[in-house]
Amino acid sequence: MRSLRDRVRPHRLRGLRVRLVLGFAFVAALTATSTGALTFREARTGVLQQSQDTVIDALRTQVGRLAPGLDVPADRAQLRRFAADVAGAEPSGTWRVLVAYGELEATSRPGDPFEELTPAVRDAVHDGPATVFQRVNRGGRPALVVGMPVTFGTADGHGTIPSGIEVYLTVPQTAEQATIDALVTAVERATVPALALAVVLALLAARGVLRPVRALRRATRSIAQGRLDTRLAVHGSDELADLSHTFNETAAALEKSVAELRGMEARARRFAADVSHELRTPLAAMAAVTDVLDEDAARLDLDTATAVRLISQETVKLACLVDDLMEISRFDAGAAVLHRNRIDLAESLRRTLGARAWTDLVDTDLPPPGALIGDVDPRRLDVVVANLVGNALRHGARPVLLRLRETRTPDAGRHAVIEVLDSGPGIPADVLPHVFERFYKSDAARTRTEGSGLGLAITAENVRVHDGTVRAANRPGGGAVFTVELPLPHDGTSPESGP
């Protein structure tokens, strides 16, 4: 079975440090991505807008300068010269121009298919006098397509007259695309330092948060181990400092309460031990007197003889109760000492039955003599077996079976298992968890019992000092079963004696 410390230990992948680091990293990544996306969008728009405005302004200027020299209607040769003149406005020679007049078309470069021009641009130029543009991509090569109609000014200078000539320009935007790609690369490179910085900040924040949390965990564990004087150092005035202060107040209150309870418990133990000790002397005298009276009871009248026998029985019960209280007091005071001997366990059980005249009342299933040797305190083992068998005879029903066997497990090693089984009604389910408690009564109305009410509690204490276990259960076929497991030596040596 795992310890409480193992059960409450947090999984490393779910720890506060990991959550802080992941949270900071996520926020940093989200922030860097959002900022990078917004920056990229604005930068991309700015680069393309500047390029577009520059090209359109230059085209308008060039067309406005050359348009007065056109004759309408124009022929193909005139359109070709006009296209070449417009394209010549760009010294680098990157402009490609197409001039259309009705069904006639001419380009600045003979044989140029002008594939970048789309029907949408043509329709827009046909339908209105405004300059239109479109960004296209052909074969992975981005380009800007601009279209505008050529108009002539009126004689009064207050209007324009359409000439029917249309000018289309395509300009490659590889330089702009390179700038945009550089922006993308810069954003990607900036994300990595941002994440690294977020992780560093998360680790620093986690360190600051986890330091008092670890101190609180150590202090809590220390208190769980019994060091009730443990306190936390309070630094600052934040929530963690308030938590540390509250912990210190709680620990102080707990230490005070436990000290009071321990004092009350110690006084109660001393009182029980003192009372039991003081009762032993008068009880011994009373027992001697009742023995004399028992011998003369046959010569007394009936009522007197009945009273004498009743006093004798109650004196014996009171003496047993005092002895049990003394034994419990020794356990509570930690004064119970084992006197181990290497004995034949089966033979010890037979002697227990024989000493109490139970040989004919109890069935046995014991190994042959010498088959199972253990290192136990013979007197305490006798008390354990006697209490369990006596309990089965009083509260169970015959047949009662006393069984002894050995078990071996890779983890726990060798154990002697003693079982006492009866054929009675069994133990009620609500009573089972309390059968080894002191003075526990399953029937609240029952104030008198044949025993002292401490037999099973003493049995459990005797088993515990042997480093063994005892448990009670109900048999499937009816009746109760009490099982005692006592460790056996692994290598033939005797375990050390101790309290």
N, C-alpha and C positions, 0 to 999 in steps of 0.2 A: 504494500500500500504506500502511495506517495505521501510525503509529509505535507503539512499545511503550507510550508514555505515553497515547496515545489508546485503546489496547486495554484498558489496566488502569484507566482512569478510571471511577469508579463512576457509575452512572446516578443523576441527582439524585433521582428518585422513590424510589430504593432506598437513599439515603444514611442515615447514622446519625442525622443531625439529624431527618429526616422520620420515621424509625422511632421515635425517642424521643418526638417530639411526638404521633404517632398513638397510641403506647402509653400515654402519660400521659393523653391525651384519652379513650381507651377506658376506662382504669381510673377516671378521674374520672366519666365518664358512667355506667359501671356502678355505681360507689359512690353517686353522686347518685340514680340511679334506684332502686337497692335501698333506700337510706336513705329516700328519698321515699315509696316504696311501703310500707315498714314503718311509717313515721310516719303516712302517710295511713290505713293500715288500723287502727292503734291509735287515732288521733284519731277516725276515723269510728265505730269501735266504741264509743269513750267517749261521743261526742255522742249516738248513737242509744240507747245503754244508759241514759244519764242521762234522756233524754226518755221512754224507755219506762218506766223505773222510776217516774218522777214521775207519769206518767199512770196506771199501774196502782195505785200507792199512793193516788192521789186517787180513783180509781174505787172501790177497795175501801172506802175511808173513807166515801164518799158512799152506796154501796149498803148498807154496814153500818148507817149512821145511819138510812136510810129504810126498810129492810126490815121492821122491827117494825110499821110502820103498814100493811103489806099484809094484805089478807084473801084467804085461799085457800079455795075457788077464786076467781080474780079475773076481772073482766069487762074488756072492751076500754077502757072509760073509765078504769078504775083503772090499767090498764097505761099509757095515754097520760099520765096525770098523773105516774105514777112515772117514765116516760121523760123528761118535761119537768123534773121535779125533779132527776133525776140530771144532765141536761145543764146545769142551772142552776149546777152546782158550778164551772163554768169561766166566770169573769166576761167573758172576751173573746168568748164565744159560739161558739167553734170546735168544741165537742163536738157530735156527732150520735149519738143513742142510739136503739137499737131494743130493745124488751122483748117477749119471746115467752113465751107460756104455752100449751103444747099447739099448737092450730091458730090461736090468737089471737096477733096481733102488733100493736104500736103503736110509732110513732116520735115522737121529740121534735119533729120538723118534719112537719106534715101533708103527705102526698103524697111523702115522701122515699123513693126506690126502694132506697136503701141498697145500691148495687151493689158496694161494696167487700167486703161479707161473702161469704166463700167457703164452699162445702160442707165443706171441711176444718176450718174453725173451728167450724162448727155441730156436726160429728160429734165433735170433741174435747170440746166443752162438754157434749154429750149423754152421753159415755162416762165422764166423771170429774168430780170436784169441783174440780179445779185451775183456776186462771186461765190462759188461753192467749192468745197474741198472734201476729200475722202482719203483715208489712210488704207492702203492695201498691202498685201503680202503675196508675192509671186515667187515660188520656189525658194522660200526662206529669205527673200530679199525684201525688206520693208521699203515702201515708197509713199510719197505724198502726191496725190493727183489734185490739180486745181483747174477749175473751168470757169470761164467768164465770157460773156458776149461783148463784142466790140460795138461801141456806140459813137455817134458823131454829135457834137454840140450844135445847137440851133444858132441861127444868125443873131438872135437877141441875147444869146448867152444864158438864158434862163431855163434850158431844158436839154434833152438829149433825144437823138433819133437813132433807132436800132439800124445797124448796117447789115444784119443777117450773117455776119462773120463771127465765128466762135473760135476761141483760143483755149487749148487744153495743154497743161504743163504737168510733167511728171518729174519729180526730184527724188533721188535715192536718199534714204534716211539711215544709212548704215552707221554714220557717226553718232547720230542720236541714239540708235539702238545700242551701240557700244557704251555710251554714257549710262543708259538705263541698266544694262547688264552690270556695269561697274557698281551702280547703286545697289542692285540686288546682292552682289557679292559683299559689299560693305555691310549691308544689313545682316547677312548671314554670319559674317565674321564678328559683328558686334553682339550677336546673340550668345555666343560661347562665353566671352568675358562676363556678360551679364549673368549667365547661369552660374559661372564660377563664383562671382561676387555674391550671388544669392546664397549659394551653398556655404560660403565662409560666414556670411551674416547669420544664416540659420544655425550653424555650429556655435557661433558666439552666443546667439540668443538661447539656444538649447543649453549651453553650459551655464549661463546665468540663471535659467529657470530650473534646471535639473539639480544644481548644487544644493539648494535648500530642500528640494524634494528627496534627494538621496540622503541628506542629513535626517529628514523626517522619517524615512524608511529605516535607517539605522537605529534611530531612537525608538521607533515603534518595536522593532525586533528586539532591542535591548530590554524594553519593558516586558515584552512577551516572554523573555528568558528570566524574568524575575527581578531585574535591576530597576526598581521603581523610582530610584532617585535620579534617573536619567532626565536631562533637560536640554533644550535647544537654545543656541545663542540667537538672540533677536537682533537683526540688523535692519535699519531703515524703518519705513512706515507704510510699505505697500501691502498688498493682499497677502503675500507670502510671509511677511513679518507678522501680520495679524494672525495668520494660521499658526505660526510658531508660538506666538504668545498664547493662543487658545490651547495649543497642545501642552504647553508648560502648565497652564492652569488645570487642565484635565489630569495631567500626570500627578500634580500635587494633590488634587482631590482624591485620585485613586490611591496614591501612597498613604494618605491619611486614613481612608476607609479600610484599606487592607491591613494597616497597622492596628486599627481598632478591632477588626474581625479576628486577626491573629491573637490579639490580647484576650479577646473574649473566648476564643477557642482554647487557648492555653489555660485560662482559668477554669473552663468547663472540664478540660481533661484532668487538671489537678484535683478538681472537686470530685470527679468520678473515681479517680484513683484513691483519693483520701477517704472517701466514703466507703469504697470497697475494702480498703485496708482496715479501717476502723470496725467494719462489720464482721470481719473474719473471726476475731476473738470471741465476741458474744455468740456468733453462730456456731463456733466450735463447742462452746459450753451448752448451747441449746441442743446441738446434735447429740451430745453425750447424754443429756437428760432425756431426750426423746427416745434414744436407744433403750434406756432403762425402762421408760414407760411402755415401750413396745413389748418388752419382755413380760411386763405385768398386765398387759391389756387383756389377756385371756381371763384373768381373775377379777376384772372390773365389770360393772354393769354395762349394759349394751350402749347407752347414750355416752357414758364416760369413755368406753373403749373406742367408739366411733370418733369422738372428739380427739382422743389421744392419737389415733391413726392419722386423722386429718392434719393435726399439728405436725406430726412426724413427716408426712408427705410434703407439706408446704415448707418445712425447714430444709428438707433436701433440695427442693426447687430453688429456695432462696440462696442456699449455699452454691448451687450450680450457677445461678445468675451472678453472684458475686465473683466466682471464679472466671466466668466469661467476661465480666466487666474488667477485671484485672488484666485478662489477656488482651482485650481490645485496647486498654490503656497503654500496654506495652507496645502494641503496634503503632498507636498514634504518637507515642513518644519516640519512636524509632529505636526502642530498646530490645526488640525481638531479635534474637541471635540464633542462627542455625548451627546445630551440632551434627554435621554430616557424618554418615557412616556408609561404608560400602556394603549393601545388604541385598538379599534376594527379595525382589519386590513381591513376587507371588507368595512367598512364605510369610512376608510381613502382612499381606492382606488376609491370609488364613488365620494368623494369630489375632488380628483385629476381630474377626468374626467369632473365633473361639473364646476370646476373653469376655465377650458380651453374650455368649450363648445364642448366637445367631446362625450357627452352622447349619441347623436344620431348617431355618426360616429363609435362607438366602441361597439361591442357586449360583454356581460359580462357573466361569469359563476362564481358567487361569493356565498359563504355560507351565510346563514341568519344572521341578525344582532346579535352580541354577541356570535356567534358560535366559532370564532377564535380570541383570544386575544393575542397580542404580546407586547413585551417590545422593542420599537424601537424609533429612533429619527423621529418624524413625518415629519419635514422639509426635511430630507435627503431621507426618504421613498418617499415623494412626488416628489423629483427630480429624483429618480430612475425610478418610474413608468412613469412620464411625459416624460423623455428622451426615454424610450423604446417604449411607445405608439406613441410619435411624430416621432420617427425613422421609425416605421412600417407604419404610414400614409404617410410619405414623400417618402420613398424608396420602400415600398411594395405596396400592393393593397388590397382594401376592398373585402370581409369583414375582419375586424381585431377583434380578440377575446382576451379579458383580463380575465384570469382564476386564481382563488386562491383556494388552497387546502392544506391539512395537510398530512404529511407523518410521519411514525414512523418506526424506525429500532432499533434492540437491541443494536447496536454499537453506532450509531450516535444520537439516541434519537429522539425528536420531531423537525420537521422543517415545516416552512411555505413556500410553493412553489408558486411563482408568475410566470405565463407564459403569454407571449405576442406573439400571432400567427397572421401572415398575410397571404394573398393569392397571393402574388407577385411571381416574378421569382425565389426567393430564393437568397442565397449568393454564389458567385462562390467559388469553393473549394480552390483556391489559396488565397482567401481573408479571409476565415474563421479564420485562425490563427491570423489575424491582426486586427480584427474588434474593439478591445478594445484599440488599440494603438492610441496615440495622433496624430492628423492631418493626419491620414492615408487615402490615396485616392486610391480606386481600379482602377481608370482610371487616368493614369499619365498625360494625356492631359487635364483633368478637373481641372481647377484652381479656379473655383468659386463654392461654395455650399451654400445651404440655411442656414445651421447651422455654428457653429464655428469650427467644426471638433474635439471638445473636449467632446461632450455629452456622448458618450459611455465610454470614459476614465473616466469621472467624475462618471458615473454610477458604473463602476467597483470599483473605490476607495470608494464610499459610501457603497457599498455592503461589501467590505473588512473590513471597520472599524466596521461593524456589525458582523464580524466573519462569514460572509456568503460566498456564491459562486455565480457566474454568468457565464453562458455559452451560446454560440450561435450555432445553428444547422439548418439544412434544414429538412422540413417535408417530409415524403415519398410521399405525394400527391401533393407537390409543396408548395412553400412559406417558409418563415423563422420562427423560433421559438427561442425566448430568454427566458431563464429559470433562475430565481433567487431563491436561497434557503437561508432562514434566520433561525437561530436556535431559538427555543422557549424554555422557562423555563421548567424544568422537574418537579419542585415541587411547582409551583405556585408563586415562588419568582422571582423578577426581577434581571437580571444580572447586574453587576456593570457597570457604565458608564466609558468611557475612550476614548482615542484617537483612 
